[in-house]
Amino acid sequence: MIPALAVFCLVSVIVWLLPGKYESKAIVQVERTEIPQDQAETEKKLFAFANERLGEISDRVLTQDKLLELINRFGLYKGKKAEASPGELEKMMRGDIRIARISSDVDALSQGQASHAAIIFSVTYFGDTPETARNVAGALAASYLEDDIRFREQRQIEARDAMEATLSNIQERIYATEESAVQYRLEHMESMPEHINVNLQAKAAVDRKIMQAMEEERALKKREYSLQNRLDTYSPGDLSYNSLSKSLEAVRSRLDALALVIQEQQKKGIALRRRIDDAAIVEKEYKALEAEHAALQAEYDGLVNKAEADAVAFEIERLKRGELYSIVEEAMLPKRPVNPNAPIILLAGLVAGLCAGVTFAAFRNSMDGALRSVEQVASALPYPVLAVIPVLGASEETGKRNIGGILLKGAILCAVVCLLLFSVLWWRR
């Protein structure tokens, strides 16, 4: 009885002196997590994907800087903080945190497309006091929401930078097409569609001038032929010869001038004809430049509108504290410690004490030299056993045995009462 009570009391004192750990848990839900179709085909693959995704999120959220910031904010590990390095503090903090997946719900799969899953997981912290456990668990759960906002802000910044780069590129192309259109218009101004009537009128005027010059040329050639015939009938010394000679020179001079006029007008006519013939091609090419410019401008305007809509949508989500992450259950204040498990340890101490008492009693009985059976007598003495006399009327021995049994039962009852009393005091601790 004494060894049993001693072991039980020793275990009770150890359990009482051990620091209690309080558990507080918050439940977080991640909605619309994109999951590949092949990962959602079986429950096993979905389980693996959800755990992998949860690990990625936790690695991104529970960084060393974040954990050290929580340690400083809530004053954790005060007795070890001065001697421990940041890595050791991080390791201690991670040892008190439990991230566990609770469930994964998958939307109906669309054929050939990825699906979405809602992952529900718990964030648990084991603290030295109920308030510390609740506050740290709540802060850890809030870290996921803050990381969601920060992560989407980063994605929004990256998307905005990409959008600005795209807009800048399109704007440069718009300026280039505008410059090309202006340059093309300047180079082909006279062949533009709006000048087609002017070119036709100019071509008609040139044709008329050519016709007039050619008619005058024919008339002058006839006159030249006539003057030449008349000049041939006179001799160089006659008065009429000199007069006809001067007239012939004037006619020939006019013919030379008309030839230059005809040649010049024919060149103009060729140029005007080329402009008229090129008008259709110029119009087509210029309209292509204008269409490209209009398409780029429309694309630019569409991207600007999309960027504004995305900014508004992001601001709405930010004000909602994130649509993808939500806290399903806040961290509660624990009422009793979860570690060490006093009833289990005390029960184990009671069993160990009883085993120690029985073992000690058996050891003492085996060491007192008494012979308690025929076999022991036969093996201990060199004489044969002739007869065995039963115990008759040994009331004193029977009384001793009864007292021992009563004391043993009393010790067990006392240990059970102590166990219950200790458990009540432990839960109120």
Kinemage of the C-alpha trace (Angstrom):
@kinemage 1
@onewidth
@group {chain A} dominant
@subgroup {mainchain}
@vectorlist {calphas} color= white
{ca met a 1} P 0.000 0.000 0.000
{ca ile a 2} L 2.805 2.420 0.841
{ca pro a 3} L 4.643 2.062 -2.530
{ca ala a 4} L 1.305 2.440 -4.403
{ca leu a 5} L 0.428 5.680 -2.600
{ca ala a 6} L 4.000 6.948 -2.922
{ca val a 7} L 4.070 6.430 -6.695
{ca phe a 8} L 0.608 7.951 -7.099
{ca cys a 9} L 1.479 10.998 -5.006
{ca leu a 10} L 4.746 11.471 -6.890
{ca val a 11} L 2.936 11.368 -10.230
{ca ser a 12} L 0.307 13.788 -8.902
{ca val a 13} L 2.954 16.273 -7.794
{ca ile a 14} L 4.741 16.020 -11.150
{ca val a 15} L 1.499 16.555 -13.081
{ca trp a 16} L 0.581 19.516 -10.878
{ca leu a 17} L 3.972 21.138 -11.381
{ca leu a 18} L 3.993 20.640 -15.134
{ca pro a 19} L 2.981 23.816 -17.023
{ca gly a 20} L -0.438 23.536 -18.621
{ca lys a 21} L -1.008 24.095 -22.329
{ca tyr a 22} L -4.250 25.634 -23.546
{ca glu a 23} L -5.593 24.988 -27.016
{ca ser a 24} L -7.514 27.524 -29.095
{ca lys a 25} L -8.682 26.856 -32.621
{ca ala a 26} L -9.944 29.039 -35.476
{ca ile a 27} L -11.468 27.637 -38.655
{ca val a 28} L -10.690 29.285 -42.001
{ca gln a 29} L -12.230 28.633 -45.409
{ca val a 30} L -10.512 29.163 -48.753
{ca glu a 31} L -13.117 29.513 -51.510
{ca arg a 32} L -12.819 29.118 -55.279
{ca thr a 33} L -9.363 27.558 -55.170
{ca glu a 34} L -8.735 26.433 -58.732
{ca ile a 35} L -8.043 22.726 -58.947
{ca pro a 36} L -7.023 20.876 -62.135
{ca gln a 37} L -9.509 18.366 -63.451
{ca asp a 38} L -7.146 15.420 -63.124
{ca gln a 39} L -6.601 16.236 -59.433
{ca ala a 40} L -10.337 16.097 -58.711
{ca glu a 41} L -10.942 12.709 -60.313
{ca thr a 42} L -10.525 10.692 -57.107
{ca glu a 43} L -10.844 11.432 -53.409
{ca lys a 44} L -7.213 10.457 -52.862
{ca lys a 45} L -5.918 12.906 -55.467
{ca leu a 46} L -8.192 15.633 -54.132
{ca phe a 47} L -6.945 14.982 -50.599
{ca ala a 48} L -3.322 15.200 -51.758
{ca phe a 49} L -3.968 18.362 -53.763
{ca ala a 50} L -5.809 20.044 -50.870
{ca asn a 51} L -2.978 19.240 -48.456
{ca glu a 52} L -0.383 20.461 -50.953
{ca arg a 53} L -2.330 23.652 -51.582
{ca leu a 54} L -2.779 24.198 -47.850
{ca gly a 55} L 0.955 23.725 -47.353
{ca glu a 56} L 1.743 26.291 -50.046
{ca ile a 57} L -0.599 28.829 -48.454
{ca ser a 58} L 0.804 28.218 -44.977
{ca asp a 59} L 4.404 28.517 -46.197
{ca arg a 60} L 3.538 31.854 -47.753
{ca val a 61} L 1.694 33.117 -44.661
{ca leu a 62} L 3.692 31.682 -41.738
{ca thr a 63} L 7.070 33.117 -42.597
{ca gln a 64} L 9.815 33.634 -40.052
{ca asp a 65} L 9.229 37.389 -40.013
{ca lys a 66} L 5.513 36.886 -39.343
{ca leu a 67} L 6.118 34.392 -36.538
{ca leu a 68} L 8.741 36.618 -34.887
{ca glu a 69} L 6.343 39.542 -35.168
{ca leu a 70} L 3.657 37.516 -33.330
{ca ile a 71} L 6.184 36.455 -30.684
{ca asn a 72} L 7.067 40.084 -30.002
{ca arg a 73} L 3.463 41.274 -30.122
{ca phe a 74} L 2.141 38.767 -27.575
{ca gly a 75} L 5.307 38.388 -25.506
{ca leu a 76} L 5.709 34.658 -26.114
{ca tyr a 77} L 8.555 32.493 -24.744
{ca lys a 78} L 9.791 35.178 -22.361
{ca gly a 79} L 11.996 32.820 -20.395
{ca lys a 80} L 13.727 31.515 -23.524
{ca lys a 81} L 13.649 34.594 -25.710
{ca ala a 82} L 16.858 36.130 -24.422
{ca glu a 83} L 18.959 33.030 -25.064
{ca ala a 84} L 17.285 31.702 -28.233
{ca ser a 85} L 18.138 32.718 -31.769
{ca pro a 86} L 15.442 33.786 -34.272
{ca gly a 87} L 15.593 30.341 -35.851
{ca glu a 88} L 15.082 28.620 -32.503
{ca leu a 89} L 12.177 30.928 -31.644
{ca glu a 90} L 10.621 30.158 -35.011
{ca lys a 91} L 11.021 26.430 -34.363
{ca met a 92} L 9.365 26.734 -30.932
{ca met a 93} L 6.527 28.757 -32.423
{ca arg a 94} L 5.945 26.259 -35.208
{ca gly a 95} L 5.927 23.462 -32.615
{ca asp a 96} L 2.913 25.095 -30.929
{ca ile a 97} L 0.979 25.617 -34.187
{ca arg a 98} L -1.203 23.000 -35.855
{ca ile a 99} L -2.642 23.445 -39.360
{ca ala a 100} L -5.110 20.709 -40.265
{ca arg a 101} L -7.426 20.252 -43.223
{ca ile a 102} L -11.051 19.663 -42.267
{ca ser a 103} L -12.801 19.211 -45.608
{ca ser a 104} L -12.560 19.918 -49.349
{ca asp a 105} L -15.702 20.514 -51.394
{ca val a 106} L -15.360 20.439 -55.200
{ca asp a 107} L -17.763 22.194 -57.569
{ca ala a 108} L -19.345 20.301 -60.432
{ca leu a 109} L -16.693 19.663 -63.043
{ca ser a 110} L -17.038 21.236 -66.466
{ca gln a 111} L -15.878 18.987 -69.266
{ca gly a 112} L -12.333 19.768 -70.286
{ca gln a 113} L -12.041 22.583 -67.752
{ca ala a 114} L -10.578 23.056 -64.306
{ca ser a 115} L -12.878 23.010 -61.292
{ca his a 116} L -12.867 24.924 -58.028
{ca ala a 117} L -12.669 23.685 -54.476
{ca ala a 118} L -13.425 25.183 -51.081
{ca ile a 119} L -10.834 24.076 -48.528
{ca ile a 120} L -11.766 24.360 -44.859
{ca phe a 121} L -8.901 24.065 -42.391
{ca ser a 122} L -8.212 24.761 -38.738
{ca val a 123} L -5.489 26.938 -37.235
{ca thr a 124} L -4.654 25.818 -33.695
{ca tyr a 125} L -2.245 27.313 -31.173
{ca phe a 126} L -1.149 25.852 -27.837
{ca gly a 127} L -0.420 28.622 -25.332
{ca asp a 128} L 0.580 28.873 -21.691
{ca thr a 129} L -2.585 30.808 -20.801
{ca pro a 130} L -6.105 30.750 -22.220
{ca glu a 131} L -5.866 34.369 -23.331
{ca thr a 132} L -2.556 33.804 -25.108
{ca ala a 133} L -3.882 30.735 -26.919
{ca arg a 134} L -6.997 32.564 -28.106
{ca asn a 135} L -5.201 35.771 -29.130
{ca val a 136} L -2.423 34.014 -31.040
{ca ala a 137} L -4.854 31.635 -32.790
{ca gly a 138} L -7.012 34.596 -33.820
{ca ala a 139} L -3.959 36.481 -35.065
{ca leu a 140} L -2.808 33.462 -37.072
{ca ala a 141} L -6.238 33.121 -38.695
{ca ala a 142} L -6.272 36.846 -39.448
{ca ser a 143} L -2.837 36.463 -41.053
{ca tyr a 144} L -4.405 34.330 -43.774
{ca leu a 145} L -6.924 37.075 -44.545
{ca glu a 146} L -4.199 39.728 -44.512
{ca asp a 147} L -2.027 37.582 -46.742
{ca asp a 148} L -4.959 37.131 -49.115
{ca ile a 149} L -5.352 40.910 -49.387
{ca arg a 150} L -1.592 41.414 -49.700
{ca phe a 151} L -1.256 38.613 -52.246
{ca arg a 152} L -4.069 39.967 -54.398
{ca glu a 153} L -2.692 43.487 -54.056
{ca gln a 154} L 0.607 42.161 -55.397
{ca arg a 155} L -1.190 40.409 -58.243
{ca gln a 156} L -3.167 43.595 -58.888
{ca ile a 157} L 0.072 45.609 -59.018
{ca glu a 158} L 1.624 43.078 -61.390
{ca ala a 159} L -1.511 43.094 -63.531
{ca arg a 160} L -1.525 46.884 -63.504
{ca asp a 161} L 2.130 47.025 -64.538
{ca ala a 162} L 1.453 44.538 -67.323
{ca met a 163} L -1.594 46.557 -68.369
{ca glu a 164} L 0.413 49.791 -68.384
{ca ala a 165} L 3.105 48.155 -70.490
{ca thr a 166} L 0.465 46.876 -72.916
{ca leu a 167} L -1.221 50.281 -73.071
{ca ser a 168} L 2.116 51.977 -73.642
{ca asn a 169} L 2.921 49.557 -76.455
{ca ile a 170} L -0.486 50.075 -78.072
{ca gln a 171} L -0.182 53.839 -77.684
{ca glu a 172} L 3.192 53.777 -79.425
{ca arg a 173} L 1.635 51.763 -82.238
{ca ile a 174} L -1.226 54.261 -82.449
{ca tyr a 175} L 1.242 57.133 -82.767
{ca ala a 176} L 3.180 55.155 -85.384
{ca thr a 177} L 0.043 54.478 -87.439
{ca glu a 178} L -1.003 58.136 -87.159
{ca glu a 179} L 2.420 59.256 -88.347
{ca ser a 180} L 2.364 56.696 -91.161
{ca ala a 181} L -1.091 57.848 -92.234
{ca val a 182} L -0.037 61.508 -92.248
{ca gln a 183} L 3.153 60.740 -94.141
{ca tyr a 184} L 1.284 58.593 -96.634
{ca arg a 185} L -1.288 61.327 -97.132
{ca leu a 186} L 1.418 63.914 -97.737
{ca glu a 187} L 3.205 61.657 -100.221
{ca his a 188} L 0.009 60.820 -102.120
{ca met a 189} L -1.922 63.992 -101.551
{ca glu a 190} L -2.689 64.531 -105.249
{ca ser a 191} L -3.915 60.939 -105.573
{ca met a 192} L -6.265 61.044 -102.626
{ca pro a 193} L -9.924 60.300 -103.355
{ca glu a 194} L -11.022 63.864 -102.617
{ca his a 195} L -8.743 65.084 -105.425
{ca ile a 196} L -10.154 62.767 -108.087
{ca asn a 197} L -12.480 65.420 -109.538
{ca val a 198} L -9.713 68.019 -109.541
{ca asn a 199} L -7.411 65.572 -111.326
{ca leu a 200} L -10.087 64.753 -113.896
{ca gln a 201} L -10.737 68.415 -114.565
{ca ala a 202} L -7.012 69.108 -114.836
{ca lys a 203} L -6.610 66.156 -117.192
{ca ala a 204} L -9.427 67.432 -119.359
{ca ala a 205} L -7.849 70.916 -119.439
{ca val a 206} L -4.486 69.429 -120.427
{ca asp a 207} L -6.101 67.384 -123.161
{ca arg a 208} L -7.801 70.509 -124.501
{ca lys a 209} L -4.509 72.422 -124.524
{ca ile a 210} L -2.825 69.565 -126.344
{ca met a 211} L -5.606 69.454 -128.918
{ca gln a 212} L -5.455 73.216 -129.438
{ca ala a 213} L -1.687 73.140 -129.746
{ca met a 214} L -1.824 70.249 -132.208
{ca glu a 215} L -4.445 72.036 -134.328
{ca glu a 216} L -2.357 75.181 -134.337
{ca glu a 217} L 0.682 73.069 -135.163
{ca arg a 218} L -1.073 71.530 -138.172
{ca ala a 219} L -2.111 74.959 -139.375
{ca leu a 220} L 1.412 76.299 -138.973
{ca lys a 221} L 2.886 73.334 -140.824
{ca lys a 222} L 0.564 74.036 -143.741
{ca arg a 223} L 1.608 77.678 -143.666
{ca glu a 224} L 5.274 76.604 -143.446
{ca tyr a 225} L 4.824 74.383 -146.476
{ca ser a 226} L 3.146 77.186 -148.383
{ca leu a 227} L 5.796 79.759 -147.495
{ca gln a 228} L 8.537 77.344 -148.386
{ca asn a 229} L 7.031 76.753 -151.836
{ca arg a 230} L 6.630 80.468 -152.474
{ca leu a 231} L 10.160 81.135 -151.186
{ca asp a 232} L 11.530 78.656 -153.664
{ca thr a 233} L 10.149 80.758 -156.544
{ca tyr a 234} L 12.225 83.804 -155.592
{ca ser a 235} L 15.890 84.443 -155.581
{ca pro a 236} L 17.733 85.582 -152.482
{ca gly a 237} L 18.178 89.101 -153.781
{ca asp a 238} L 14.466 89.855 -154.259
{ca leu a 239} L 12.525 91.964 -151.765
{ca ser a 240} L 9.773 89.365 -151.551
{ca tyr a 241} L 12.329 86.691 -150.750
{ca asn a 242} L 13.440 88.505 -147.584
{ca ser a 243} L 9.867 89.021 -146.437
{ca leu a 244} L 8.906 85.389 -147.042
{ca ser a 245} L 12.088 84.237 -145.333
{ca lys a 246} L 11.244 86.206 -142.168
{ca ser a 247} L 7.680 84.891 -142.140
{ca leu a 248} L 8.961 81.332 -142.540
{ca glu a 249} L 11.339 81.777 -139.598
{ca ala a 250} L 8.498 83.098 -137.439
{ca val a 251} L 6.334 80.131 -138.351
{ca arg a 252} L 9.111 77.659 -137.567
{ca ser a 253} L 9.848 79.405 -134.259
{ca arg a 254} L 6.187 79.091 -133.347
{ca leu a 255} L 6.203 75.420 -134.312
{ca asp a 256} L 9.169 74.821 -132.006
{ca ala a 257} L 7.341 76.583 -129.168
{ca leu a 258} L 4.206 74.546 -129.829
{ca ala a 259} L 6.255 71.335 -129.754
{ca leu a 260} L 7.558 72.242 -126.286
{ca val a 261} L 4.030 73.109 -125.128
{ca ile a 262} L 2.671 69.791 -126.430
{ca gln a 263} L 5.513 67.862 -124.828
{ca glu a 264} L 5.020 69.622 -121.484
{ca gln a 265} L 1.247 69.115 -121.557
{ca gln a 266} L 1.669 65.457 -122.473
{ca lys a 267} L 3.916 65.012 -119.413
{ca lys a 268} L 1.282 66.665 -117.256
{ca gly a 269} L -1.346 64.443 -118.759
{ca ile a 270} L 0.689 61.329 -118.019
{ca ala a 271} L 1.177 62.447 -114.409
{ca leu a 272} L -2.525 63.232 -114.043
{ca arg a 273} L -3.473 59.885 -115.580
{ca arg a 274} L -1.177 58.125 -113.118
{ca arg a 275} L -2.811 59.980 -110.239
{ca ile a 276} L -6.248 59.032 -111.458
{ca asp a 277} L -5.243 55.395 -111.956
{ca asp a 278} L -3.545 55.267 -108.518
{ca ala a 279} L -6.507 56.825 -106.717
{ca ala a 280} L -8.171 53.462 -106.036
{ca ile a 281} L -4.952 51.884 -104.696
{ca val a 282} L -4.148 54.955 -102.604
{ca glu a 283} L -7.658 55.000 -101.191
{ca lys a 284} L -7.440 51.293 -100.286
{ca glu a 285} L -4.039 51.628 -98.616
{ca tyr a 286} L -5.039 54.792 -96.762
{ca lys a 287} L -8.239 53.167 -95.527
{ca ala a 288} L -6.183 50.196 -94.319
{ca leu a 289} L -4.012 52.588 -92.300
{ca glu a 290} L -7.107 54.268 -90.896
{ca ala a 291} L -8.661 50.877 -90.051
{ca glu a 292} L -5.496 49.793 -88.251
{ca his a 293} L -5.481 53.044 -86.332
{ca ala a 294} L -9.163 52.653 -85.418
{ca ala a 295} L -8.622 49.043 -84.288
{ca leu a 296} L -5.667 50.035 -82.110
{ca gln a 297} L -7.622 52.918 -80.652
{ca ala a 298} L -10.577 50.629 -79.890
{ca glu a 299} L -8.248 48.094 -78.268
{ca tyr a 300} L -6.648 50.870 -76.227
{ca asp a 301} L -10.025 52.192 -75.073
{ca gly a 302} L -11.175 48.658 -74.190
{ca leu a 303} L -8.052 47.996 -72.115
{ca val a 304} L -8.455 51.333 -70.322
{ca asn a 305} L -12.070 50.478 -69.457
{ca lys a 306} L -11.023 46.992 -68.313
{ca ala a 307} L -8.266 48.425 -66.122
{ca glu a 308} L -10.759 50.806 -64.503
{ca ala a 309} L -13.264 47.972 -63.956
{ca asp a 310} L -10.559 45.732 -62.449
{ca ala a 311} L -9.487 48.517 -60.107
{ca val a 312} L -13.082 49.018 -58.943
{ca ala a 313} L -13.595 45.258 -58.468
{ca phe a 314} L -10.366 44.959 -56.494
{ca glu a 315} L -11.348 47.863 -54.254
{ca ile a 316} L -14.718 46.211 -53.575
{ca glu a 317} L -13.001 42.933 -52.680
{ca arg a 318} L -10.501 44.764 -50.498
{ca leu a 319} L -13.287 46.486 -48.578
{ca lys a 320} L -14.950 43.087 -48.106
{ca arg a 321} L -11.700 41.814 -46.499
{ca gly a 322} L -11.281 39.277 -49.218
{ca glu a 323} L -13.809 37.073 -50.937
{ca leu a 324} L -11.568 34.035 -51.227
{ca tyr a 325} L -10.719 33.744 -47.535
{ca ser a 326} L -13.181 33.833 -44.655
{ca ile a 327} L -13.095 32.894 -40.978
{ca val a 328} L -15.777 30.268 -40.388
{ca glu a 329} L -15.237 30.079 -36.629
{ca glu a 330} L -13.406 32.560 -34.440
{ca ala a 331} L -10.821 31.409 -31.907
{ca met a 332} L -12.518 30.766 -28.535
{ca leu a 333} L -11.159 31.177 -25.010
{ca pro a 334} L -10.262 27.672 -23.737
{ca lys a 335} L -11.681 26.716 -20.345
{ca arg a 336} L -9.201 24.025 -19.363
{ca pro a 337} L -5.712 22.899 -20.386
{ca val a 338} L -5.301 20.071 -22.865
{ca asn a 339} L -1.725 19.223 -22.016
{ca pro a 340} L -0.690 17.443 -19.867
{ca asn a 341} L -3.756 15.183 -19.795
{ca ala a 342} L -4.093 14.967 -16.011
{ca pro a 343} L -6.750 12.207 -15.727
{ca ile a 344} L -4.908 9.866 -18.089
{ca ile a 345} L -1.560 10.489 -16.416
{ca leu a 346} L -3.023 10.073 -12.910
{ca leu a 347} L -4.797 6.894 -13.948
{ca ala a 348} L -1.529 5.622 -15.354
{ca gly a 349} L 0.158 6.660 -12.083
{ca leu a 350} L -2.477 4.772 -10.096
{ca val a 351} L -1.924 1.642 -12.167
{ca ala a 352} L 1.835 2.045 -11.895
{ca gly a 353} L 1.539 2.510 -8.105
{ca leu a 354} L -0.581 -0.597 -7.716
{ca cys a 355} L 1.853 -2.557 -9.858
{ca ala a 356} L 4.730 -1.231 -7.754
{ca gly a 357} L 2.919 -2.186 -4.520
{ca val a 358} L 2.114 -5.680 -5.720
{ca thr a 359} L 5.650 -6.137 -7.001
{ca phe a 360} L 7.103 -4.908 -3.694
{ca ala a 361} L 4.807 -7.190 -1.670
{ca ala a 362} L 5.647 -10.167 -3.849
{ca phe a 363} L 9.343 -9.401 -3.486
{ca arg a 364} L 9.094 -9.220 0.309
{ca asn a 365} L 7.127 -12.447 0.463
{ca ser a 366} L 9.714 -14.178 -1.688
{ca met a 367} L 12.580 -12.971 0.515
{ca asp a 368} L 11.257 -13.909 4.037
{ca gly a 369} L 12.257 -17.636 3.773
{ca ala a 370} L 8.785 -19.039 4.525
{ca leu a 371} L 7.614 -22.259 2.880
{ca arg a 372} L 4.029 -21.905 1.688
{ca ser a 373} L 3.412 -25.020 -0.424
{ca val a 374} L 4.176 -28.759 -0.561
{ca glu a 375} L 6.401 -28.210 -3.577
{ca gln a 376} L 8.484 -25.572 -1.724
{ca val a 377} L 8.896 -27.955 1.260
{ca ala a 378} L 9.848 -30.868 -0.971
{ca ser a 379} L 12.402 -28.803 -2.832
{ca ala a 380} L 13.832 -27.070 0.242
{ca leu a 381} L 14.231 -30.082 2.617
{ca pro a 382} L 16.122 -33.341 2.001
{ca tyr a 383} L 13.216 -35.324 3.471
{ca pro a 384} L 10.120 -36.654 1.807
{ca val a 385} L 6.755 -35.104 2.634
{ca leu a 386} L 4.683 -37.697 4.479
{ca ala a 387} L 1.509 -35.698 5.133
{ca val a 388} L -0.049 -32.232 4.860
{ca ile a 389} L -2.020 -30.828 7.773
{ca pro a 390} L -4.540 -28.154 6.732
{ca val a 391} L -4.949 -24.903 8.673
{ca leu a 392} L -7.674 -25.350 11.238
{ca gly a 393} L -9.046 -22.456 13.266
{ca ala a 394} L -6.203 -20.060 12.340
{ca ser a 395} L -8.336 -17.013 12.991
{ca glu a 396} L -5.356 -14.771 13.629
{ca glu a 397} L -3.814 -15.516 10.228
{ca thr a 398} L -7.170 -15.125 8.483
{ca gly a 399} L -7.728 -11.828 10.272
{ca lys a 400} L -4.367 -10.549 9.126
{ca arg a 401} L -5.218 -11.449 5.563
{ca asn a 402} L -8.606 -9.735 5.820
{ca ile a 403} L -7.005 -6.607 7.252
{ca gly a 404} L -4.478 -6.571 4.402
{ca gly a 405} L -7.254 -6.876 1.819
{ca ile a 406} L -9.233 -4.111 3.476
{ca leu a 407} L -6.185 -1.854 3.559
{ca leu a 408} L -5.467 -2.599 -0.127
{ca lys a 409} L -9.044 -1.787 -1.108
{ca gly a 410} L -8.916 1.337 0.995
{ca ala a 411} L -5.699 2.392 -0.707
{ca ile a 412} L -7.300 1.911 -4.120
{ca leu a 413} L -10.416 3.831 -3.044
{ca cys a 414} L -8.268 6.621 -1.631
{ca ala a 415} L -6.278 6.798 -4.843
{ca val a 416} L -9.487 6.974 -6.910
{ca val a 417} L -10.857 9.757 -4.695
{ca cys a 418} L -7.538 11.613 -5.008
{ca leu a 419} L -7.680 11.097 -8.770
{ca leu a 420} L -11.164 12.614 -9.002
{ca leu a 421} L -10.287 15.472 -6.657
{ca phe a 422} L -7.108 16.230 -8.570
{ca ser a 423} L -8.979 16.197 -11.866
{ca val a 424} L -11.525 18.718 -10.571
{ca leu a 425} L -8.812 20.985 -9.261
{ca trp a 426} L -6.856 20.590 -12.528
{ca trp a 427} L -9.773 21.602 -14.689
{ca arg a 428} L -10.326 24.665 -12.521
{ca arg a 429} L -6.711 25.594 -12.684
